[in-house]
Every structure is written in C-alpha cells, then in structure tokens.
Amino acid sequence: MAATFTTANASGFEGTPASRPQAMANLLNMPSNAQWWYTHHPAHWQLVEGEWLPDLTQMVAIPGLNRVDKNGDTALTEVHLAKKGATVIPWEVEPGGYCMQFAGVNGPVYLSKWEKPKLVAGQLRVTPDEAGYREFRKRLVVEGWIKVPDPDFIDVIIGRQERLVNEHRTRAPVNPGSALILPVAEKRLEDMRAAKERLYATDEAAPKRGRK
C-alpha cells in the first residue's frame, strides 16, 4: 500500500492527508432487506406499560412475494390488506419518515427510526428506542391513523385475563407455581381495566386528523 506524508521534508516533496477509500466506508454488516411499511389489523392490540397500544406488523416490498409485483409495487398487496381490514401506515405520519435506509455490506438495510445501530467493541448492536416507539404508536391512535378498538373487543381480552386469574386463585392453595403467578396476573388484570378507562376517556377528548 502506498504511503503519503502530511509535511514537507528536506527533499522538497510534500504529501497530503490520507483518505479512506469509498469502498471502505462504514457499512452495516447485516442482511440486506426490502423497504417496508407498518400495518395494523383491528384485532391486534396489546397492553404496554399500562396502556392499550396497537400491535404493528410490516408490509414488506419483496418482489414476487405476497402480491408485490416484480418491480416492488405494493398496490395489490395494499388492496388485499384493506379487504382483510388492515391499515397501511404511511411513512410520512412520522416527521422525516419511520423507515430508515442504511448502506450495508450486502446492500441497503431498512430499519425503523427507533432501531439504533452502533458498533460496540467491534460488534454491531441494534438498540431499540422502546419509549420512542411507544409514543409513536400512541400518536397513531390520538391522531386517528388507527381507530380505537371496540370496547367489546377489549372486554374479550380482559375476560381471558379474568379466567386466568380465577384459575390461579383456585390452584394457589395447593400449587406453589400458581401462588407465585397469581399476584402478577392480578396486577395485569388491574392494569388492563385501568388502561381501558383511560383509552376511551382520551379518545373522546382528542381531535382526529386521520388519513386524507
């Protein structure tokens, strides 16, 4: 490898600072993937940190897969999802977009805005910004991109938890495992009920933007 020097010497020659070749630029050592969009189905909700939040999945634009055409067009996929009652969340609902593209060793890598790649001791780590992602999901509901679930649907989930609590209450006197799980299950049931009240109280007061 040729060397350059940054200072003049007695011979009168003068070098310039070495620069890293473009081919050696920092690249994510992760499998390449395709662009994607968040989607949400009305039956997918979960309790997170005491709040009912939409459980999001992804529509991935892999040519030839799940009705995506050979050029990566997702139009037919979106129609199919809409027929099933799912909502495709546009990138622009998040300022600057939520699907971020990085240069990778094997091609482009698409991560969410809340996935932070970082080299730690020479190894790649992707750290999730759980708080930021949680706030994003809350905002999707507050702004009307995702509809608040029917109260009866939340009651179905709460009913399952109630049955679980009752089962552990029955077994707890003779089953140490149930005795250990019972207070955790009871706390989750309490959180579910309280979160339901907050969800619908917030929904009545919040203005809606929604999709145009």
URBEL-V670940 format. One record per run of one state. SS is the DSSP state (hx for helix, st for strand, lp for the rest). FROM is the first residue (numbers start at 1). LEN is the number of residues. Records with the same first field share a line. If there is no record, write none. Layout:
# URBEL-V670940
SS->FROM-LEN / FROM-LEN
This chain:
# URBEL-V670940
lp->1-21 / 25-3 / 29-7 / 42-3 / 49-2 / 55-2 / 61-14 / 84-2 / 90-1 / 94-5 / 103-1 / 105-4 / 113-2 / 121-2 / 129-1 / 143-8 / 173-3 / 206-7
hx->22-3 / 75-9 / 91-3 / 130-13 / 151-22 / 176-30
st->28-1 / 36-6 / 45-4 / 51-4 / 57-4 / 86-4 / 99-4 / 104-1 / 109-4 / 115-6 / 123-6
